[in-house]
């Protein structure tokens, strides 16, 4: 593997440790220690540290070393930080806070899309919802194609909302949906009500009905919040890398 690509595994390993609490705030790292542990050069270790610093996870301090920072300093909306947190012991809290963020943003984004989306976007949303229905009813809710469609639908709503700040959160929602799927937190077959909800959003946006779009999206995220309340205990008790508990498609 070229040296310039070696920092990726080091970055992910350390990112998971920091966001998972194995390396608490105030812990000190050194380039020499990282190089020895992972068998990489000082250049590779430095690049990994540079990336961690860009995410707000560490800060280099003269005569001290590389110091791990508290969560208040993290770039918590970075999709990579989100992915690391979803793989750690704090994944329950991460899912909860992200779902609360989605609840605050996505219904308004859907309403905005009903007002501002282009004809092309409206048609694409309807087609996505149709294809999601076909895959879901075929029992392929956890299929990669289904996830791709789900991510695309939410991305289109956020980016077509007329609010550039909502659009900037598209990567966050994609990370949430992808992370939940990777952790086994999506059902093998989507709940029919979830498919209904996505179709209702797409139809409302296509029709330019902002109130209906907002209500439909609120229903989708409400369902996710309710499901998380049921599975919190199971998630907390399960190993961080896997769980058999499923939540609703959203």
C-alpha positions in Angstrom: 0.0 0.0 0.0 1.4 3.4 -0.9 2.6 5.4 2.2 0.1 8.2 1.4 -2.8 5.7 1.8 -1.5 4.2 5.1 -2.9 7.0 7.3 -6.5 5.9 6.6 -6.5 2.8 8.8 -4.6 4.7 11.5 -7.0 7.6 11.3 -10.1 5.3 11.6 -8.6 3.3 14.5 -7.8 6.4 16.5 -11.0 8.2 15.6 -13.0 5.3 16.9 -11.0 5.2 20.1 -11.4 8.9 20.8 -15.1 9.1 19.9 -15.8 5.9 21.8 -14.0 7.1 25.0 -11.1 4.7 24.9 -8.9 7.8 24.5 -10.5 10.3 26.9 -10.1 14.1 26.7 -6.7 15.1 28.0 -5.0 11.9 26.8 -1.7 12.6 25.1 -0.5 10.9 21.9 2.9 11.1 20.2 4.0 10.5 16.7 6.5 8.0 17.9 3.9 6.0 19.8 1.5 5.9 16.9 4.3 4.9 14.5 5.4 2.1 16.9 1.8 0.8 17.5 0.7 0.8 13.9 4.0 0.1 12.2 3.9 3.3 10.1 6.4 6.1 9.4 6.4 9.4 11.2 5.0 11.0 8.0 2.0 8.7 8.0 1.4 9.3 11.7 1.6 13.0 11.2 -0.9 12.9 8.4 -3.3 10.9 10.6 -2.9 13.5 13.4 -3.5 16.3 10.9 -6.8 14.8 9.9 -7.9 14.2 13.5 -7.0 17.8 14.2 -9.2 18.9 11.3 -12.1 17.0 12.9 -11.5 18.8 16.2 -10.5 15.5 18.0 -7.0 16.5 18.9 -4.7 19.5 19.2 -1.0 19.7 19.0 0.6 21.5 22.0 4.2 22.4 22.3 6.2 20.6 24.9 3.1 18.4 25.6 2.3 16.4 22.6 -0.9 15.7 20.7 -3.8 16.2 23.2 -7.2 14.5 22.8 -10.0 17.1 23.0 -13.4 17.0 24.6 -16.6 16.5 22.6 -17.4 20.2 22.7 -14.5 20.7 20.2 -15.4 17.9 17.8 -16.8 18.5 14.4 -19.9 16.5 15.3 -21.6 17.1 12.0 -18.7 15.5 10.0 -20.0 12.3 8.4 -16.7 10.6 9.3 -17.1 11.6 13.0 -20.7 10.4 12.9 -19.6 7.1 11.4 -17.0 6.6 14.2 -19.5 7.4 16.9 -22.0 5.0 15.5 -19.5 2.2 15.8 -18.7 2.9 19.4 -20.4 2.4 22.8 -22.0 5.8 22.6 -24.0 4.9 19.4 -27.3 5.0 21.2 -26.8 8.6 22.2 -25.5 9.4 18.8 -28.6 7.9 17.1 -30.8 9.8 19.5 -29.2 13.2 19.0 -29.0 12.8 15.2 -32.7 11.7 15.1 -33.6 14.8 17.1 -31.7 16.9 14.6 -33.5 15.3 11.7 -36.8 15.9 13.4 -36.0 19.6 13.7 -34.8 19.9 10.1 -36.3 17.4 7.7 -40.0 18.3 8.0 -39.2 21.9 7.2 -36.9 20.8 4.4 -39.7 18.7 2.9 -42.0 21.7 3.0 -39.3 23.8 1.4 -38.8 21.3 -1.3 -42.6 21.4 -2.1 -42.2 25.1 -2.7 -38.8 25.2 -4.5 -38.0 21.8 -6.1 -37.6 21.8 -9.8 -39.9 19.7 -12.0 -37.0 17.2 -12.5 -36.5 16.8 -8.8 -40.2 16.3 -8.2 -40.3 13.6 -10.9 -37.2 11.9 -9.4 -38.7 11.8 -5.9 -41.8 10.0 -7.2 -39.7 7.5 -9.1 -37.5 6.9 -6.1 -40.5 6.3 -3.9 -41.9 3.9 -6.5 -38.7 1.9 -6.6 -38.4 1.8 -2.8 -41.9 0.4 -2.7 -41.0 -2.3 -5.2 -37.8 -3.3 -3.4 -39.4 -3.1 0.0 -42.4 -5.3 -1.0 -39.9 -7.8 -2.5 -38.3 -8.1 0.9 -35.1 -6.3 0.0 -35.3 -3.5 2.5 -31.7 -4.1 3.6 -30.4 -4.3 0.0 -27.7 -1.8 -1.0 -29.9 -0.5 -3.8 -32.7 0.3 -1.3 -30.2 2.2 0.9 -29.0 4.2 -2.1 -32.5 5.2 -3.0 -33.3 6.1 0.6 -30.2 8.3 0.9 -31.0 9.9 -2.4 -34.6 10.8 -1.5 -33.5 12.5 1.7 -30.6 14.3 0.0 -32.9 15.6 -2.7 -35.4 17.0 -0.1 -32.6 18.7 1.8 -30.8 20.2 -1.2 -34.1 21.3 -2.8 -35.4 23.0 0.3 -34.4 26.5 -0.7 -32.3 26.6 2.5 -28.5 26.1 1.9 -28.0 25.2 5.6 -30.4 22.3 5.3 -28.7 21.3 2.1 -25.3 21.2 3.9 -26.8 18.5 6.2 -27.3 16.0 3.4 -24.1 14.2 4.2 -25.1 14.0 7.8 -28.4 12.2 7.0 -26.6 10.0 4.5 -24.1 9.0 7.3 -27.0 8.2 9.7 -28.8 6.0 7.2 -25.7 4.2 6.1 -24.5 3.8 9.7 -27.8 2.3 10.9 -27.8 -0.1 8.0 -24.2 -1.2 8.7 -25.0 -1.8 12.3 -28.0 -3.9 11.5 -30.5 -1.3 12.8 -32.7 -1.5 9.7 -35.3 -4.2 9.3 -34.9 -6.9 6.6 -38.2 -5.7 5.1 -39.3 -2.1 5.6 -42.4 -1.4 7.7 -45.3 -0.7 5.2 -46.0 2.5 7.0 -42.5 3.7 6.4 -42.9 3.0 2.7 -46.2 4.8 2.8 -44.6 7.8 4.5 -41.9 8.1 1.8 -44.5 7.9 -0.9 -46.6 10.5 0.8 -43.6 12.9 1.0 -42.8 12.4 -2.6 -46.4 12.9 -3.7 -46.8 16.0 -1.6 -43.6 17.6 -2.9 -44.6 16.7 -6.5 -47.9 18.4 -5.9 -46.4 21.5 -4.3 -48.3 20.8 -1.0 -45.9 22.1 1.6 -48.1 21.3 4.6 -48.6 17.7 3.6 -44.9 17.3 2.8 -44.0 18.6 6.3 -46.6 16.3 8.0 -45.5 13.3 6.1 -41.8 13.8 6.9 -42.7 14.4 10.6 -44.4 11.1 10.6 -41.4 9.3 9.2 -39.0 10.8 11.8 -41.6 10.3 14.6 -41.6 6.6 13.8 -37.8 6.5 14.0 -37.8 8.2 17.4 -40.4 5.8 18.7 -38.4 2.8 17.5 -35.3 4.1 19.1 -37.0 4.3 22.5 -37.9 0.6 22.2 -34.4 -0.6 21.2 -32.3 1.7 23.4 -31.8 -1.0 26.1 -30.9 -3.7 23.5 -28.5 -1.4 21.8 -26.7 -0.5 25.0 -26.3 -4.1 26.0 -25.2 -5.4 22.6 -21.5 -5.5 21.4 -20.6 -2.2 19.7 -19.9 -3.8 16.3 -23.2 -5.6 15.8 -26.8 -6.0 16.9 -29.8 -7.9 15.8 -32.3 -5.3 16.8 -34.0 -3.4 13.9 -35.7 -0.1 13.6 -38.0 1.5 11.0 -36.8 2.5 7.6 -36.3 6.2 7.3 
